[in-house]
Amino acid sequence: MSGTSAPLAQRPAATRRFAPLVVAFAALATGVMLDRVWPVPVPGWLAAAAASLLCWFALWSAACDRAAAMVLLLAVACVGGARHHQRWHLYGADELGRSASTVPRPVCLQAVALNSPRRIAAPPENPLRTRPTGERSRLLVRVTRARHGQLWRAASGTAELCVDGHLLGVRAGDHLQLFAVFQCPPSPLNPGEFDLARHRRRDRQLVQLDARFPDSVTIMARGTLWNWRRVLAALRDPCYELLSRCLKERPAGLASALLLGAREHVDWERTEPFVTTGTVHLLAISGMHVGILALGFWWTARLLALRRTVAIGSAIVLVILYALLTDARPPVVRATILVVTFCLARLSARRSSGFNALAAAALVLLAWNPATLFQAGAQLSFLAVATINLVGPHLATPAMVDPLERLIEQSRPWYRRWGKSMAGSFGKLFLISAAIWSVTLPLTVYNYHLFSPIALVLNPIAWIPVGVALFAGFGVLLFGWLLPPVAIVCGWVCNQSIELLEGMVEAADRVGAGHFWTPAPDGWWVLGSYGGFAIWAIWFRRLPARWCLTAMTLWLALGGLTTVRRIPAWTGPPESLVCTILAVGHGACTVVELPQGQTLLYDAGSMSAPESTARSIAGFLWSRRITHLDAVLLSHADADHYNALPELLERFSVGVVYVSPKMFENETPALTALQDAICAQGIDLVQICAGDRLRVRDSSSWRVLHPPGGGVAGSDNANSLMLRGDYAGRTMLLTGDLEPPGLDDVLAGQPIACDVALAPHHGSPRSRPEDFVAWCRPAWMVISGAANEGSAAFRAVSAIPGGRAINTGRSGAVRITIGADRFEVRTWRRQPW
């Protein structure tokens, strides 16, 4: 009897390992990826799918099961390709995005609000911000008509409307008339920059709308009560009010992110520590939030002695309602499907397959929006759950079979049993967290340029206050309507938990080696990482642990090598100088890569928010595998030429910062913040003036032309640091915002014939572009500014034979490559590199 019972007991385990939906998901994802790389019209995909189904039927009739299954998977892949093509490429003839361009234009539209406006609080005061920004409102609208003169014409499309100020009275489902400016979402102007246009296209948004005043939006008709979006908005909006009423102002923003996914209530300064410590997922609604909600409801149902079927059915309804309440984000949908699958399995008294349920969630998301496959957040979310499914069974505590051992354990004091249980649970949580961190590491570094070893320690601990805050927050939402005194108590608990969480994260952020910014590894290495992980998980899980650790260490070392800028033993010494003038709007940033590997940064600022400018500059530097700046040169004391530097100093090491003698003559809050940031990093601050030369390791020459040692009378612009670079018989001039009377001194000197010149003061007429061009006669003049700037400089350059001008706002970043027998000028938008 015992000899036959063991094999019978093993059969269910083998059955549980079979996950057919995983194979179906792989086929569907393959079709989506093929259409992204090689687009095929929908009729072509459907014809291929129909042919595959006919072939499958023939093979199935002939009892060729294996071949029939492969052909059926091919049909699934074709369906995935067709769905992706329809979602990504096909839009209506009256789509508003078809008439949009990169230049903002006024428009009058009629639209339907798809959600209630979300208020974005004004960013905290920052002296480095050149333009004050107030609070804004943001909502999603579906365009129905557009006005052409006096006529209304049908239009379509989904767009995000951003309104300066607080938009009151609008609810989901309302019919609106709005006056706004519309344009295409901006595509990258620099290498390594975030592609907002592709991000918005994932949600079929080809246009963005901006209105300056709340009065630009008029409610034409109220939505019906039968509109499900309106019903959800009516449930969601009071939740924000409850949290604001029962919690302090500061924790309320984090509570809105934790409970309702409203991260717009948390500014970047508070979010950044969560990013650098690898805990930003705590601020996004994820499976853990849904799981805690379901677990809390399950405990409540047991306390109320509800029937099992009633409790499970109510849990299913509750998590589905919560998913809709949080806008059905991909992680929430994934978690909801997992919980519903688990509940249905409990109702049917069957054991659910974790990987099968996870694949079912992925199939639903891909069917709804195939572009989710390329979203980093969704990829990380599914990887984390797959890791838990893979590692969790190995950490399960085996039941005590020996009655004597069970009796001894029960005879121990309760505090020892509780302590042992808590230590075991925390140990398992740490191991699972470490496994998730290891598996998601390649994707995290590739997408976010961040390596956070502190997350290994912080994540298991942080879930304790997060769990308490979630339970207390749900208590606020539940009892706020029924028992306000209980809601106040829950609010106090939520306050303390969130303040503890934020304190822990800020303390971890200050740890010296807690996180490192790094260039992204090569894409082939990331794909190889997950391909190898999948192969190990399917076929080689029983390999000795030391073999697996050795292979993983070698692979990680190889990945680290792909982030190195240059390996001289492999590549040899370069012979070209590369100068890139980045597109940062009305501002300036020039990166000079010298032949022997040194890097100079000339200015780093913009009229835009300093955080976004710093991200654009950092993205370019990482795309060039640059992690160290040998020297930073700041031309003058205008914030649009340096306000991104403090943020960059936290991501890159810097050798020295050079400034003009007049740089810090006038004390301003912005200059004080700049000095404090430089001193905090322990970087030398050195003044240079006309006649000084930069020390470099190669044959290039870099000489300061202006200002003189005592400066000149006039504005900061007149004292701009002007730099001349010479290499391989070519000359370039970097001019800052040079204008009279400093410009007069320069023009009074010996003329310099140059190949490339950065237009003084963004090509402004105040910089006397005609006289400057006549003095240096540049073959190329680059105007660092917005798309509508530099017309005077364009006219001046076009007046000389062979002269050409480029505006970074129109053409994107400009790269100048100078070698012994090479001189090349390229723009990112026309000739990307």
Summary of the structure (lengths in Angstrom):
residues: 833
radius of gyration: 30.6
end to end distance: 71.8
largest distance: 106.8
contacts: 2712
relative contact order: 0.06
helix: 53%
strand: 17%
